Amino acid sequence: MKIAAIQFASTPNEPELNRQKAISLINEAADQGACLLVMPEFWLAGFEPQQILDQGETLRGDTVSLLRRLARKRQVFLVGGSLAEKRDGRLYNTVVTINETGEIAAKYRKAHLNPQEEQIIFSPGDEWIITECNDLRLGIISGYDIYYPEFTRNLALRGAQVLIIPLLIKENIEEVRLLARARALENGCFVVMANQARDTASGGSLIISPDGRILAEAGTQDMVLISELEMNSLEHALRARNYINYRRNILDEIDNSQL
């Protein structure tokens, strides 16, 4: 199964230009045979607080409608990065996943918000999200979530085989790349991380094997990162490094009274 991490830099205050760039790169990935495509966080506008507030939209808005048409036309499963979703008078950093028929498969409202930036603008989500693509179970997180291993562990316990991470990281990219490899290794799952490119962010998108090996990695520029996900490597990792089933469940949950 071919998968693509689509890395590109959004242009501030130019949503239509960014949509056209997204169309071009999605088509490029589909032309190369990818059937699961992952876009970066906030690709429509980048992350500038005023832009985010101005360009918030519902899941019936222009951006999601465009992604649904593209997924249906190219018959790909599309993880559409994230957008500022307006819902019930609040704003969420929301990742929308769209299946090959153009239907919304699942939506994930980011749970862990950066306290210096995102918490000022967004409300946090409060659900784990797993969806399926070609019999693969995808666990969806976003950006800052990667710093919380217990969050991704819960996705693995719910059967996630591929961890999907749209993000927009400009600093600390090597730290985040290290965490992505750790999340793959400790949970025995593939990881697909799609970042924005320079100068909006620092690039460095990754596709990682369940044993922590980097299968494909991007530099800093706009590009479509492609890799084949080999299911035998997933099965081997689960046999050789079955950490989850050897853990002592009694020690899983820690509340504040135990600290």
N, C-alpha and C positions, 0 to 999 in steps of 0.2 A: 504494500500500500504506500503510494507516494504522498508525502505531506509537504506543505510549503509554509514557511514563515515569511511574511511579506514585510520588509523593512523599508520605510521611507519617511522623509521629513515633511511634515505638514508646513504649509505657508500661512503665517498669521493673517487673520482677517480675509482669507481667500477660500471660503468653503467650497465654492464651485470648482476652483482650480484643484483643490485637494480631492474632490470627487472624481474629476477627470483623471488624475494621477492614479487614484485607487482603481478605477475601471481598467486602465492600461495594465497595471501590475496584476490584478486578478486574472485578466485575460492571458497574460504572459504565463502565470502559474498554471492555469488550466491547459494552455497549449503544451506545456511540458509534462502533462499527464497527472498533475497533482489532483487528488480528489478530496483532500482535507486542507483548507487554507486558513491561516491565522493572521489577522491584522493587528497592528499595534494599538496601544491605548491612545485615545484622543487624536486620532489621525485627521479628524475633520478640521480641527482648529489649533492643535497644540494645547498647551496648558497656560493660559493667561486668564486670571479670574474674571475680568470683564468680558472677554470673549466667551468664556464658558457660560456666563449668565445670559449673554445676548443670544447664544446659539443653542440653548436648551430646547429640546423637542420631545414629543411623545414617540412611542414605538410605532405610531401610524404616520410619522412625519416623513419628510423627503429622504433622509439618509437611510433609514431602515427599508423604506420602499425600494430604493435603488439597490440595496444589497439583496433584497428578496428577488428582484428581477434578474440580477446577475447570477445568483445561485441557481435559479430555475433555468435560465438560458444555457449556462455552462454545465449544469448538472453536477455541481460540486457542493460539499458541505462547507459552509463558510462561518468561521468565527469572526464576527465583524468588529474586532477591536472593542473600543468602548466609546460611548457618547454620553453627554449630559442629558439624562432622561427626566422629563417633567412628569410627575405623578402625584396626585392628591396634594398639590400645593408644596411639594418638596422637590428637591433635585437629587438625583442619584447618579453615581458613576456606574453605568450599566454596560455589561457585555452581552450582546445578542448573538445567539447561534441560530443559523438558518440551514435547513436541510435541502436536499437536492430538488425538492419540489417547490422550493421557495417559501415554505412555511417556517414560522419561528419554532425551533425545536425546544429552546430553553433560553431564559434570561437570568443573568447573575448580577445582582446589585452588590457592588464591592463592599466587603465587610470591614476591612481594616484600612482606614483612611489616614494618610500622612497628617500628623497633628499640626505641622507648620503651615500646610497649604490646604489640603482637601477638606479637613474638618470645618473650615470656615465656610465652605460652600455647600458641601454635600451632607446628606443623611446616610448613615451606614445601612447596608443590607444585613439580614440576619438569617440567611439560609445557605446550606451547602447545595451546590448544583452539580448534578451528573447528567450527561446526555449521551446518546449513542450515535456512532457513525460507522456503518459497515461492520456491525457487531463488536466494535471497539467502544469501551466505556470511557468517556472523556470527563475528567474532573476540571472544572473551570475556576481559576482564581485570577487575580489581577494585581499587577504592580506590588504595592506594599505588603500584600498578603504573603509574599514569599518569605518574609521574616518570621512567620509563625508556623513552625513545623507541626504543631499539634493540629492546625487547621488542615494542612495537606494530608496528614496521617488519617484524619477522619474521612477524607475523600477516598483514600486507599482502602480503608476498612469497609467502605461502601461499594468497593469493587472497581474504582477508577484504575484504568490501565495506561492512560495517557493524561498527563497533567498539562493543561493549556494555560499559558501565561502571557496575555497582552500587557505591555507596560510602556511607560515613557520615563526613561532613566537617563539623566545627563551626567550625574556624578555617581561615584561608587559602583560603576558598572562591573568591575572585576569582583567586587564583593558579591554582587547580585548573581553573577555567573557562577561563582563558587557555591552559593546557596542553591542555585538551580540544579547543579550536579549532585549536591547532597540530597535534595528532595527526590531526585531520580533513584539514587542508590539506596536510601533508607526505606523507600516505599516500593522498590522493584517495579518502577513504571517508566515509560518514556516521558520526556519533558520537551515541550515545544514552546520556546520563548521568543516573542516578536516585539522588538523595540523600535522606536523611531530612530532615524538616521541623523547624522550630523547636518546642520548645526542645531537643530531642534533638540536632539538628544545625542547619545554616544554610540548608537548602533550596537554591534556585538551580539546580535540575535543568535540563538542556539537551538539545535535539535540534539537531544541527549538520549543515549541508550539506557535501559534499566540497570546496567552495571556501572553507570556513571561516565561512560566514554562519550566524548563529543563526536557525533556523527556528521555534523555540518555546522559551520559557524560563519558569520558575516563579519565584514569589516565595518567601516563607518558610513559608507555611502548607501544610497537607494539600491535595493536589490531584492530579488526573489531567491530565498534560500530553500533548496529542495533536498529531501532525503527519503530513502525508502525505509519504512518501518518493518523490520523483519520479526514476525511473530515468534520464530523459534528462539530469538534472543530474549523475548519476554518470558517464554516458558522456562528457558534455562535459568534466568535470574530468579524466578520464583522457586525453582528446585534448589539452586545453589545458595541463595541468600534469602531464605524465607524468614526474615526477621519478624514480620508481623505476627506470624502464628506461634513464634517462640517467646513472645513477650509475656510478662506476667500481668494479666488483666487487672489484678487487684491493685496494682500500682498505677494504673492508667489515669485515674481521676484524682486531681489534687485541688482542694478548695482552700480558701484563705485561712481557714482555721488550722490547717496543717502546716502553715508556713511560719 
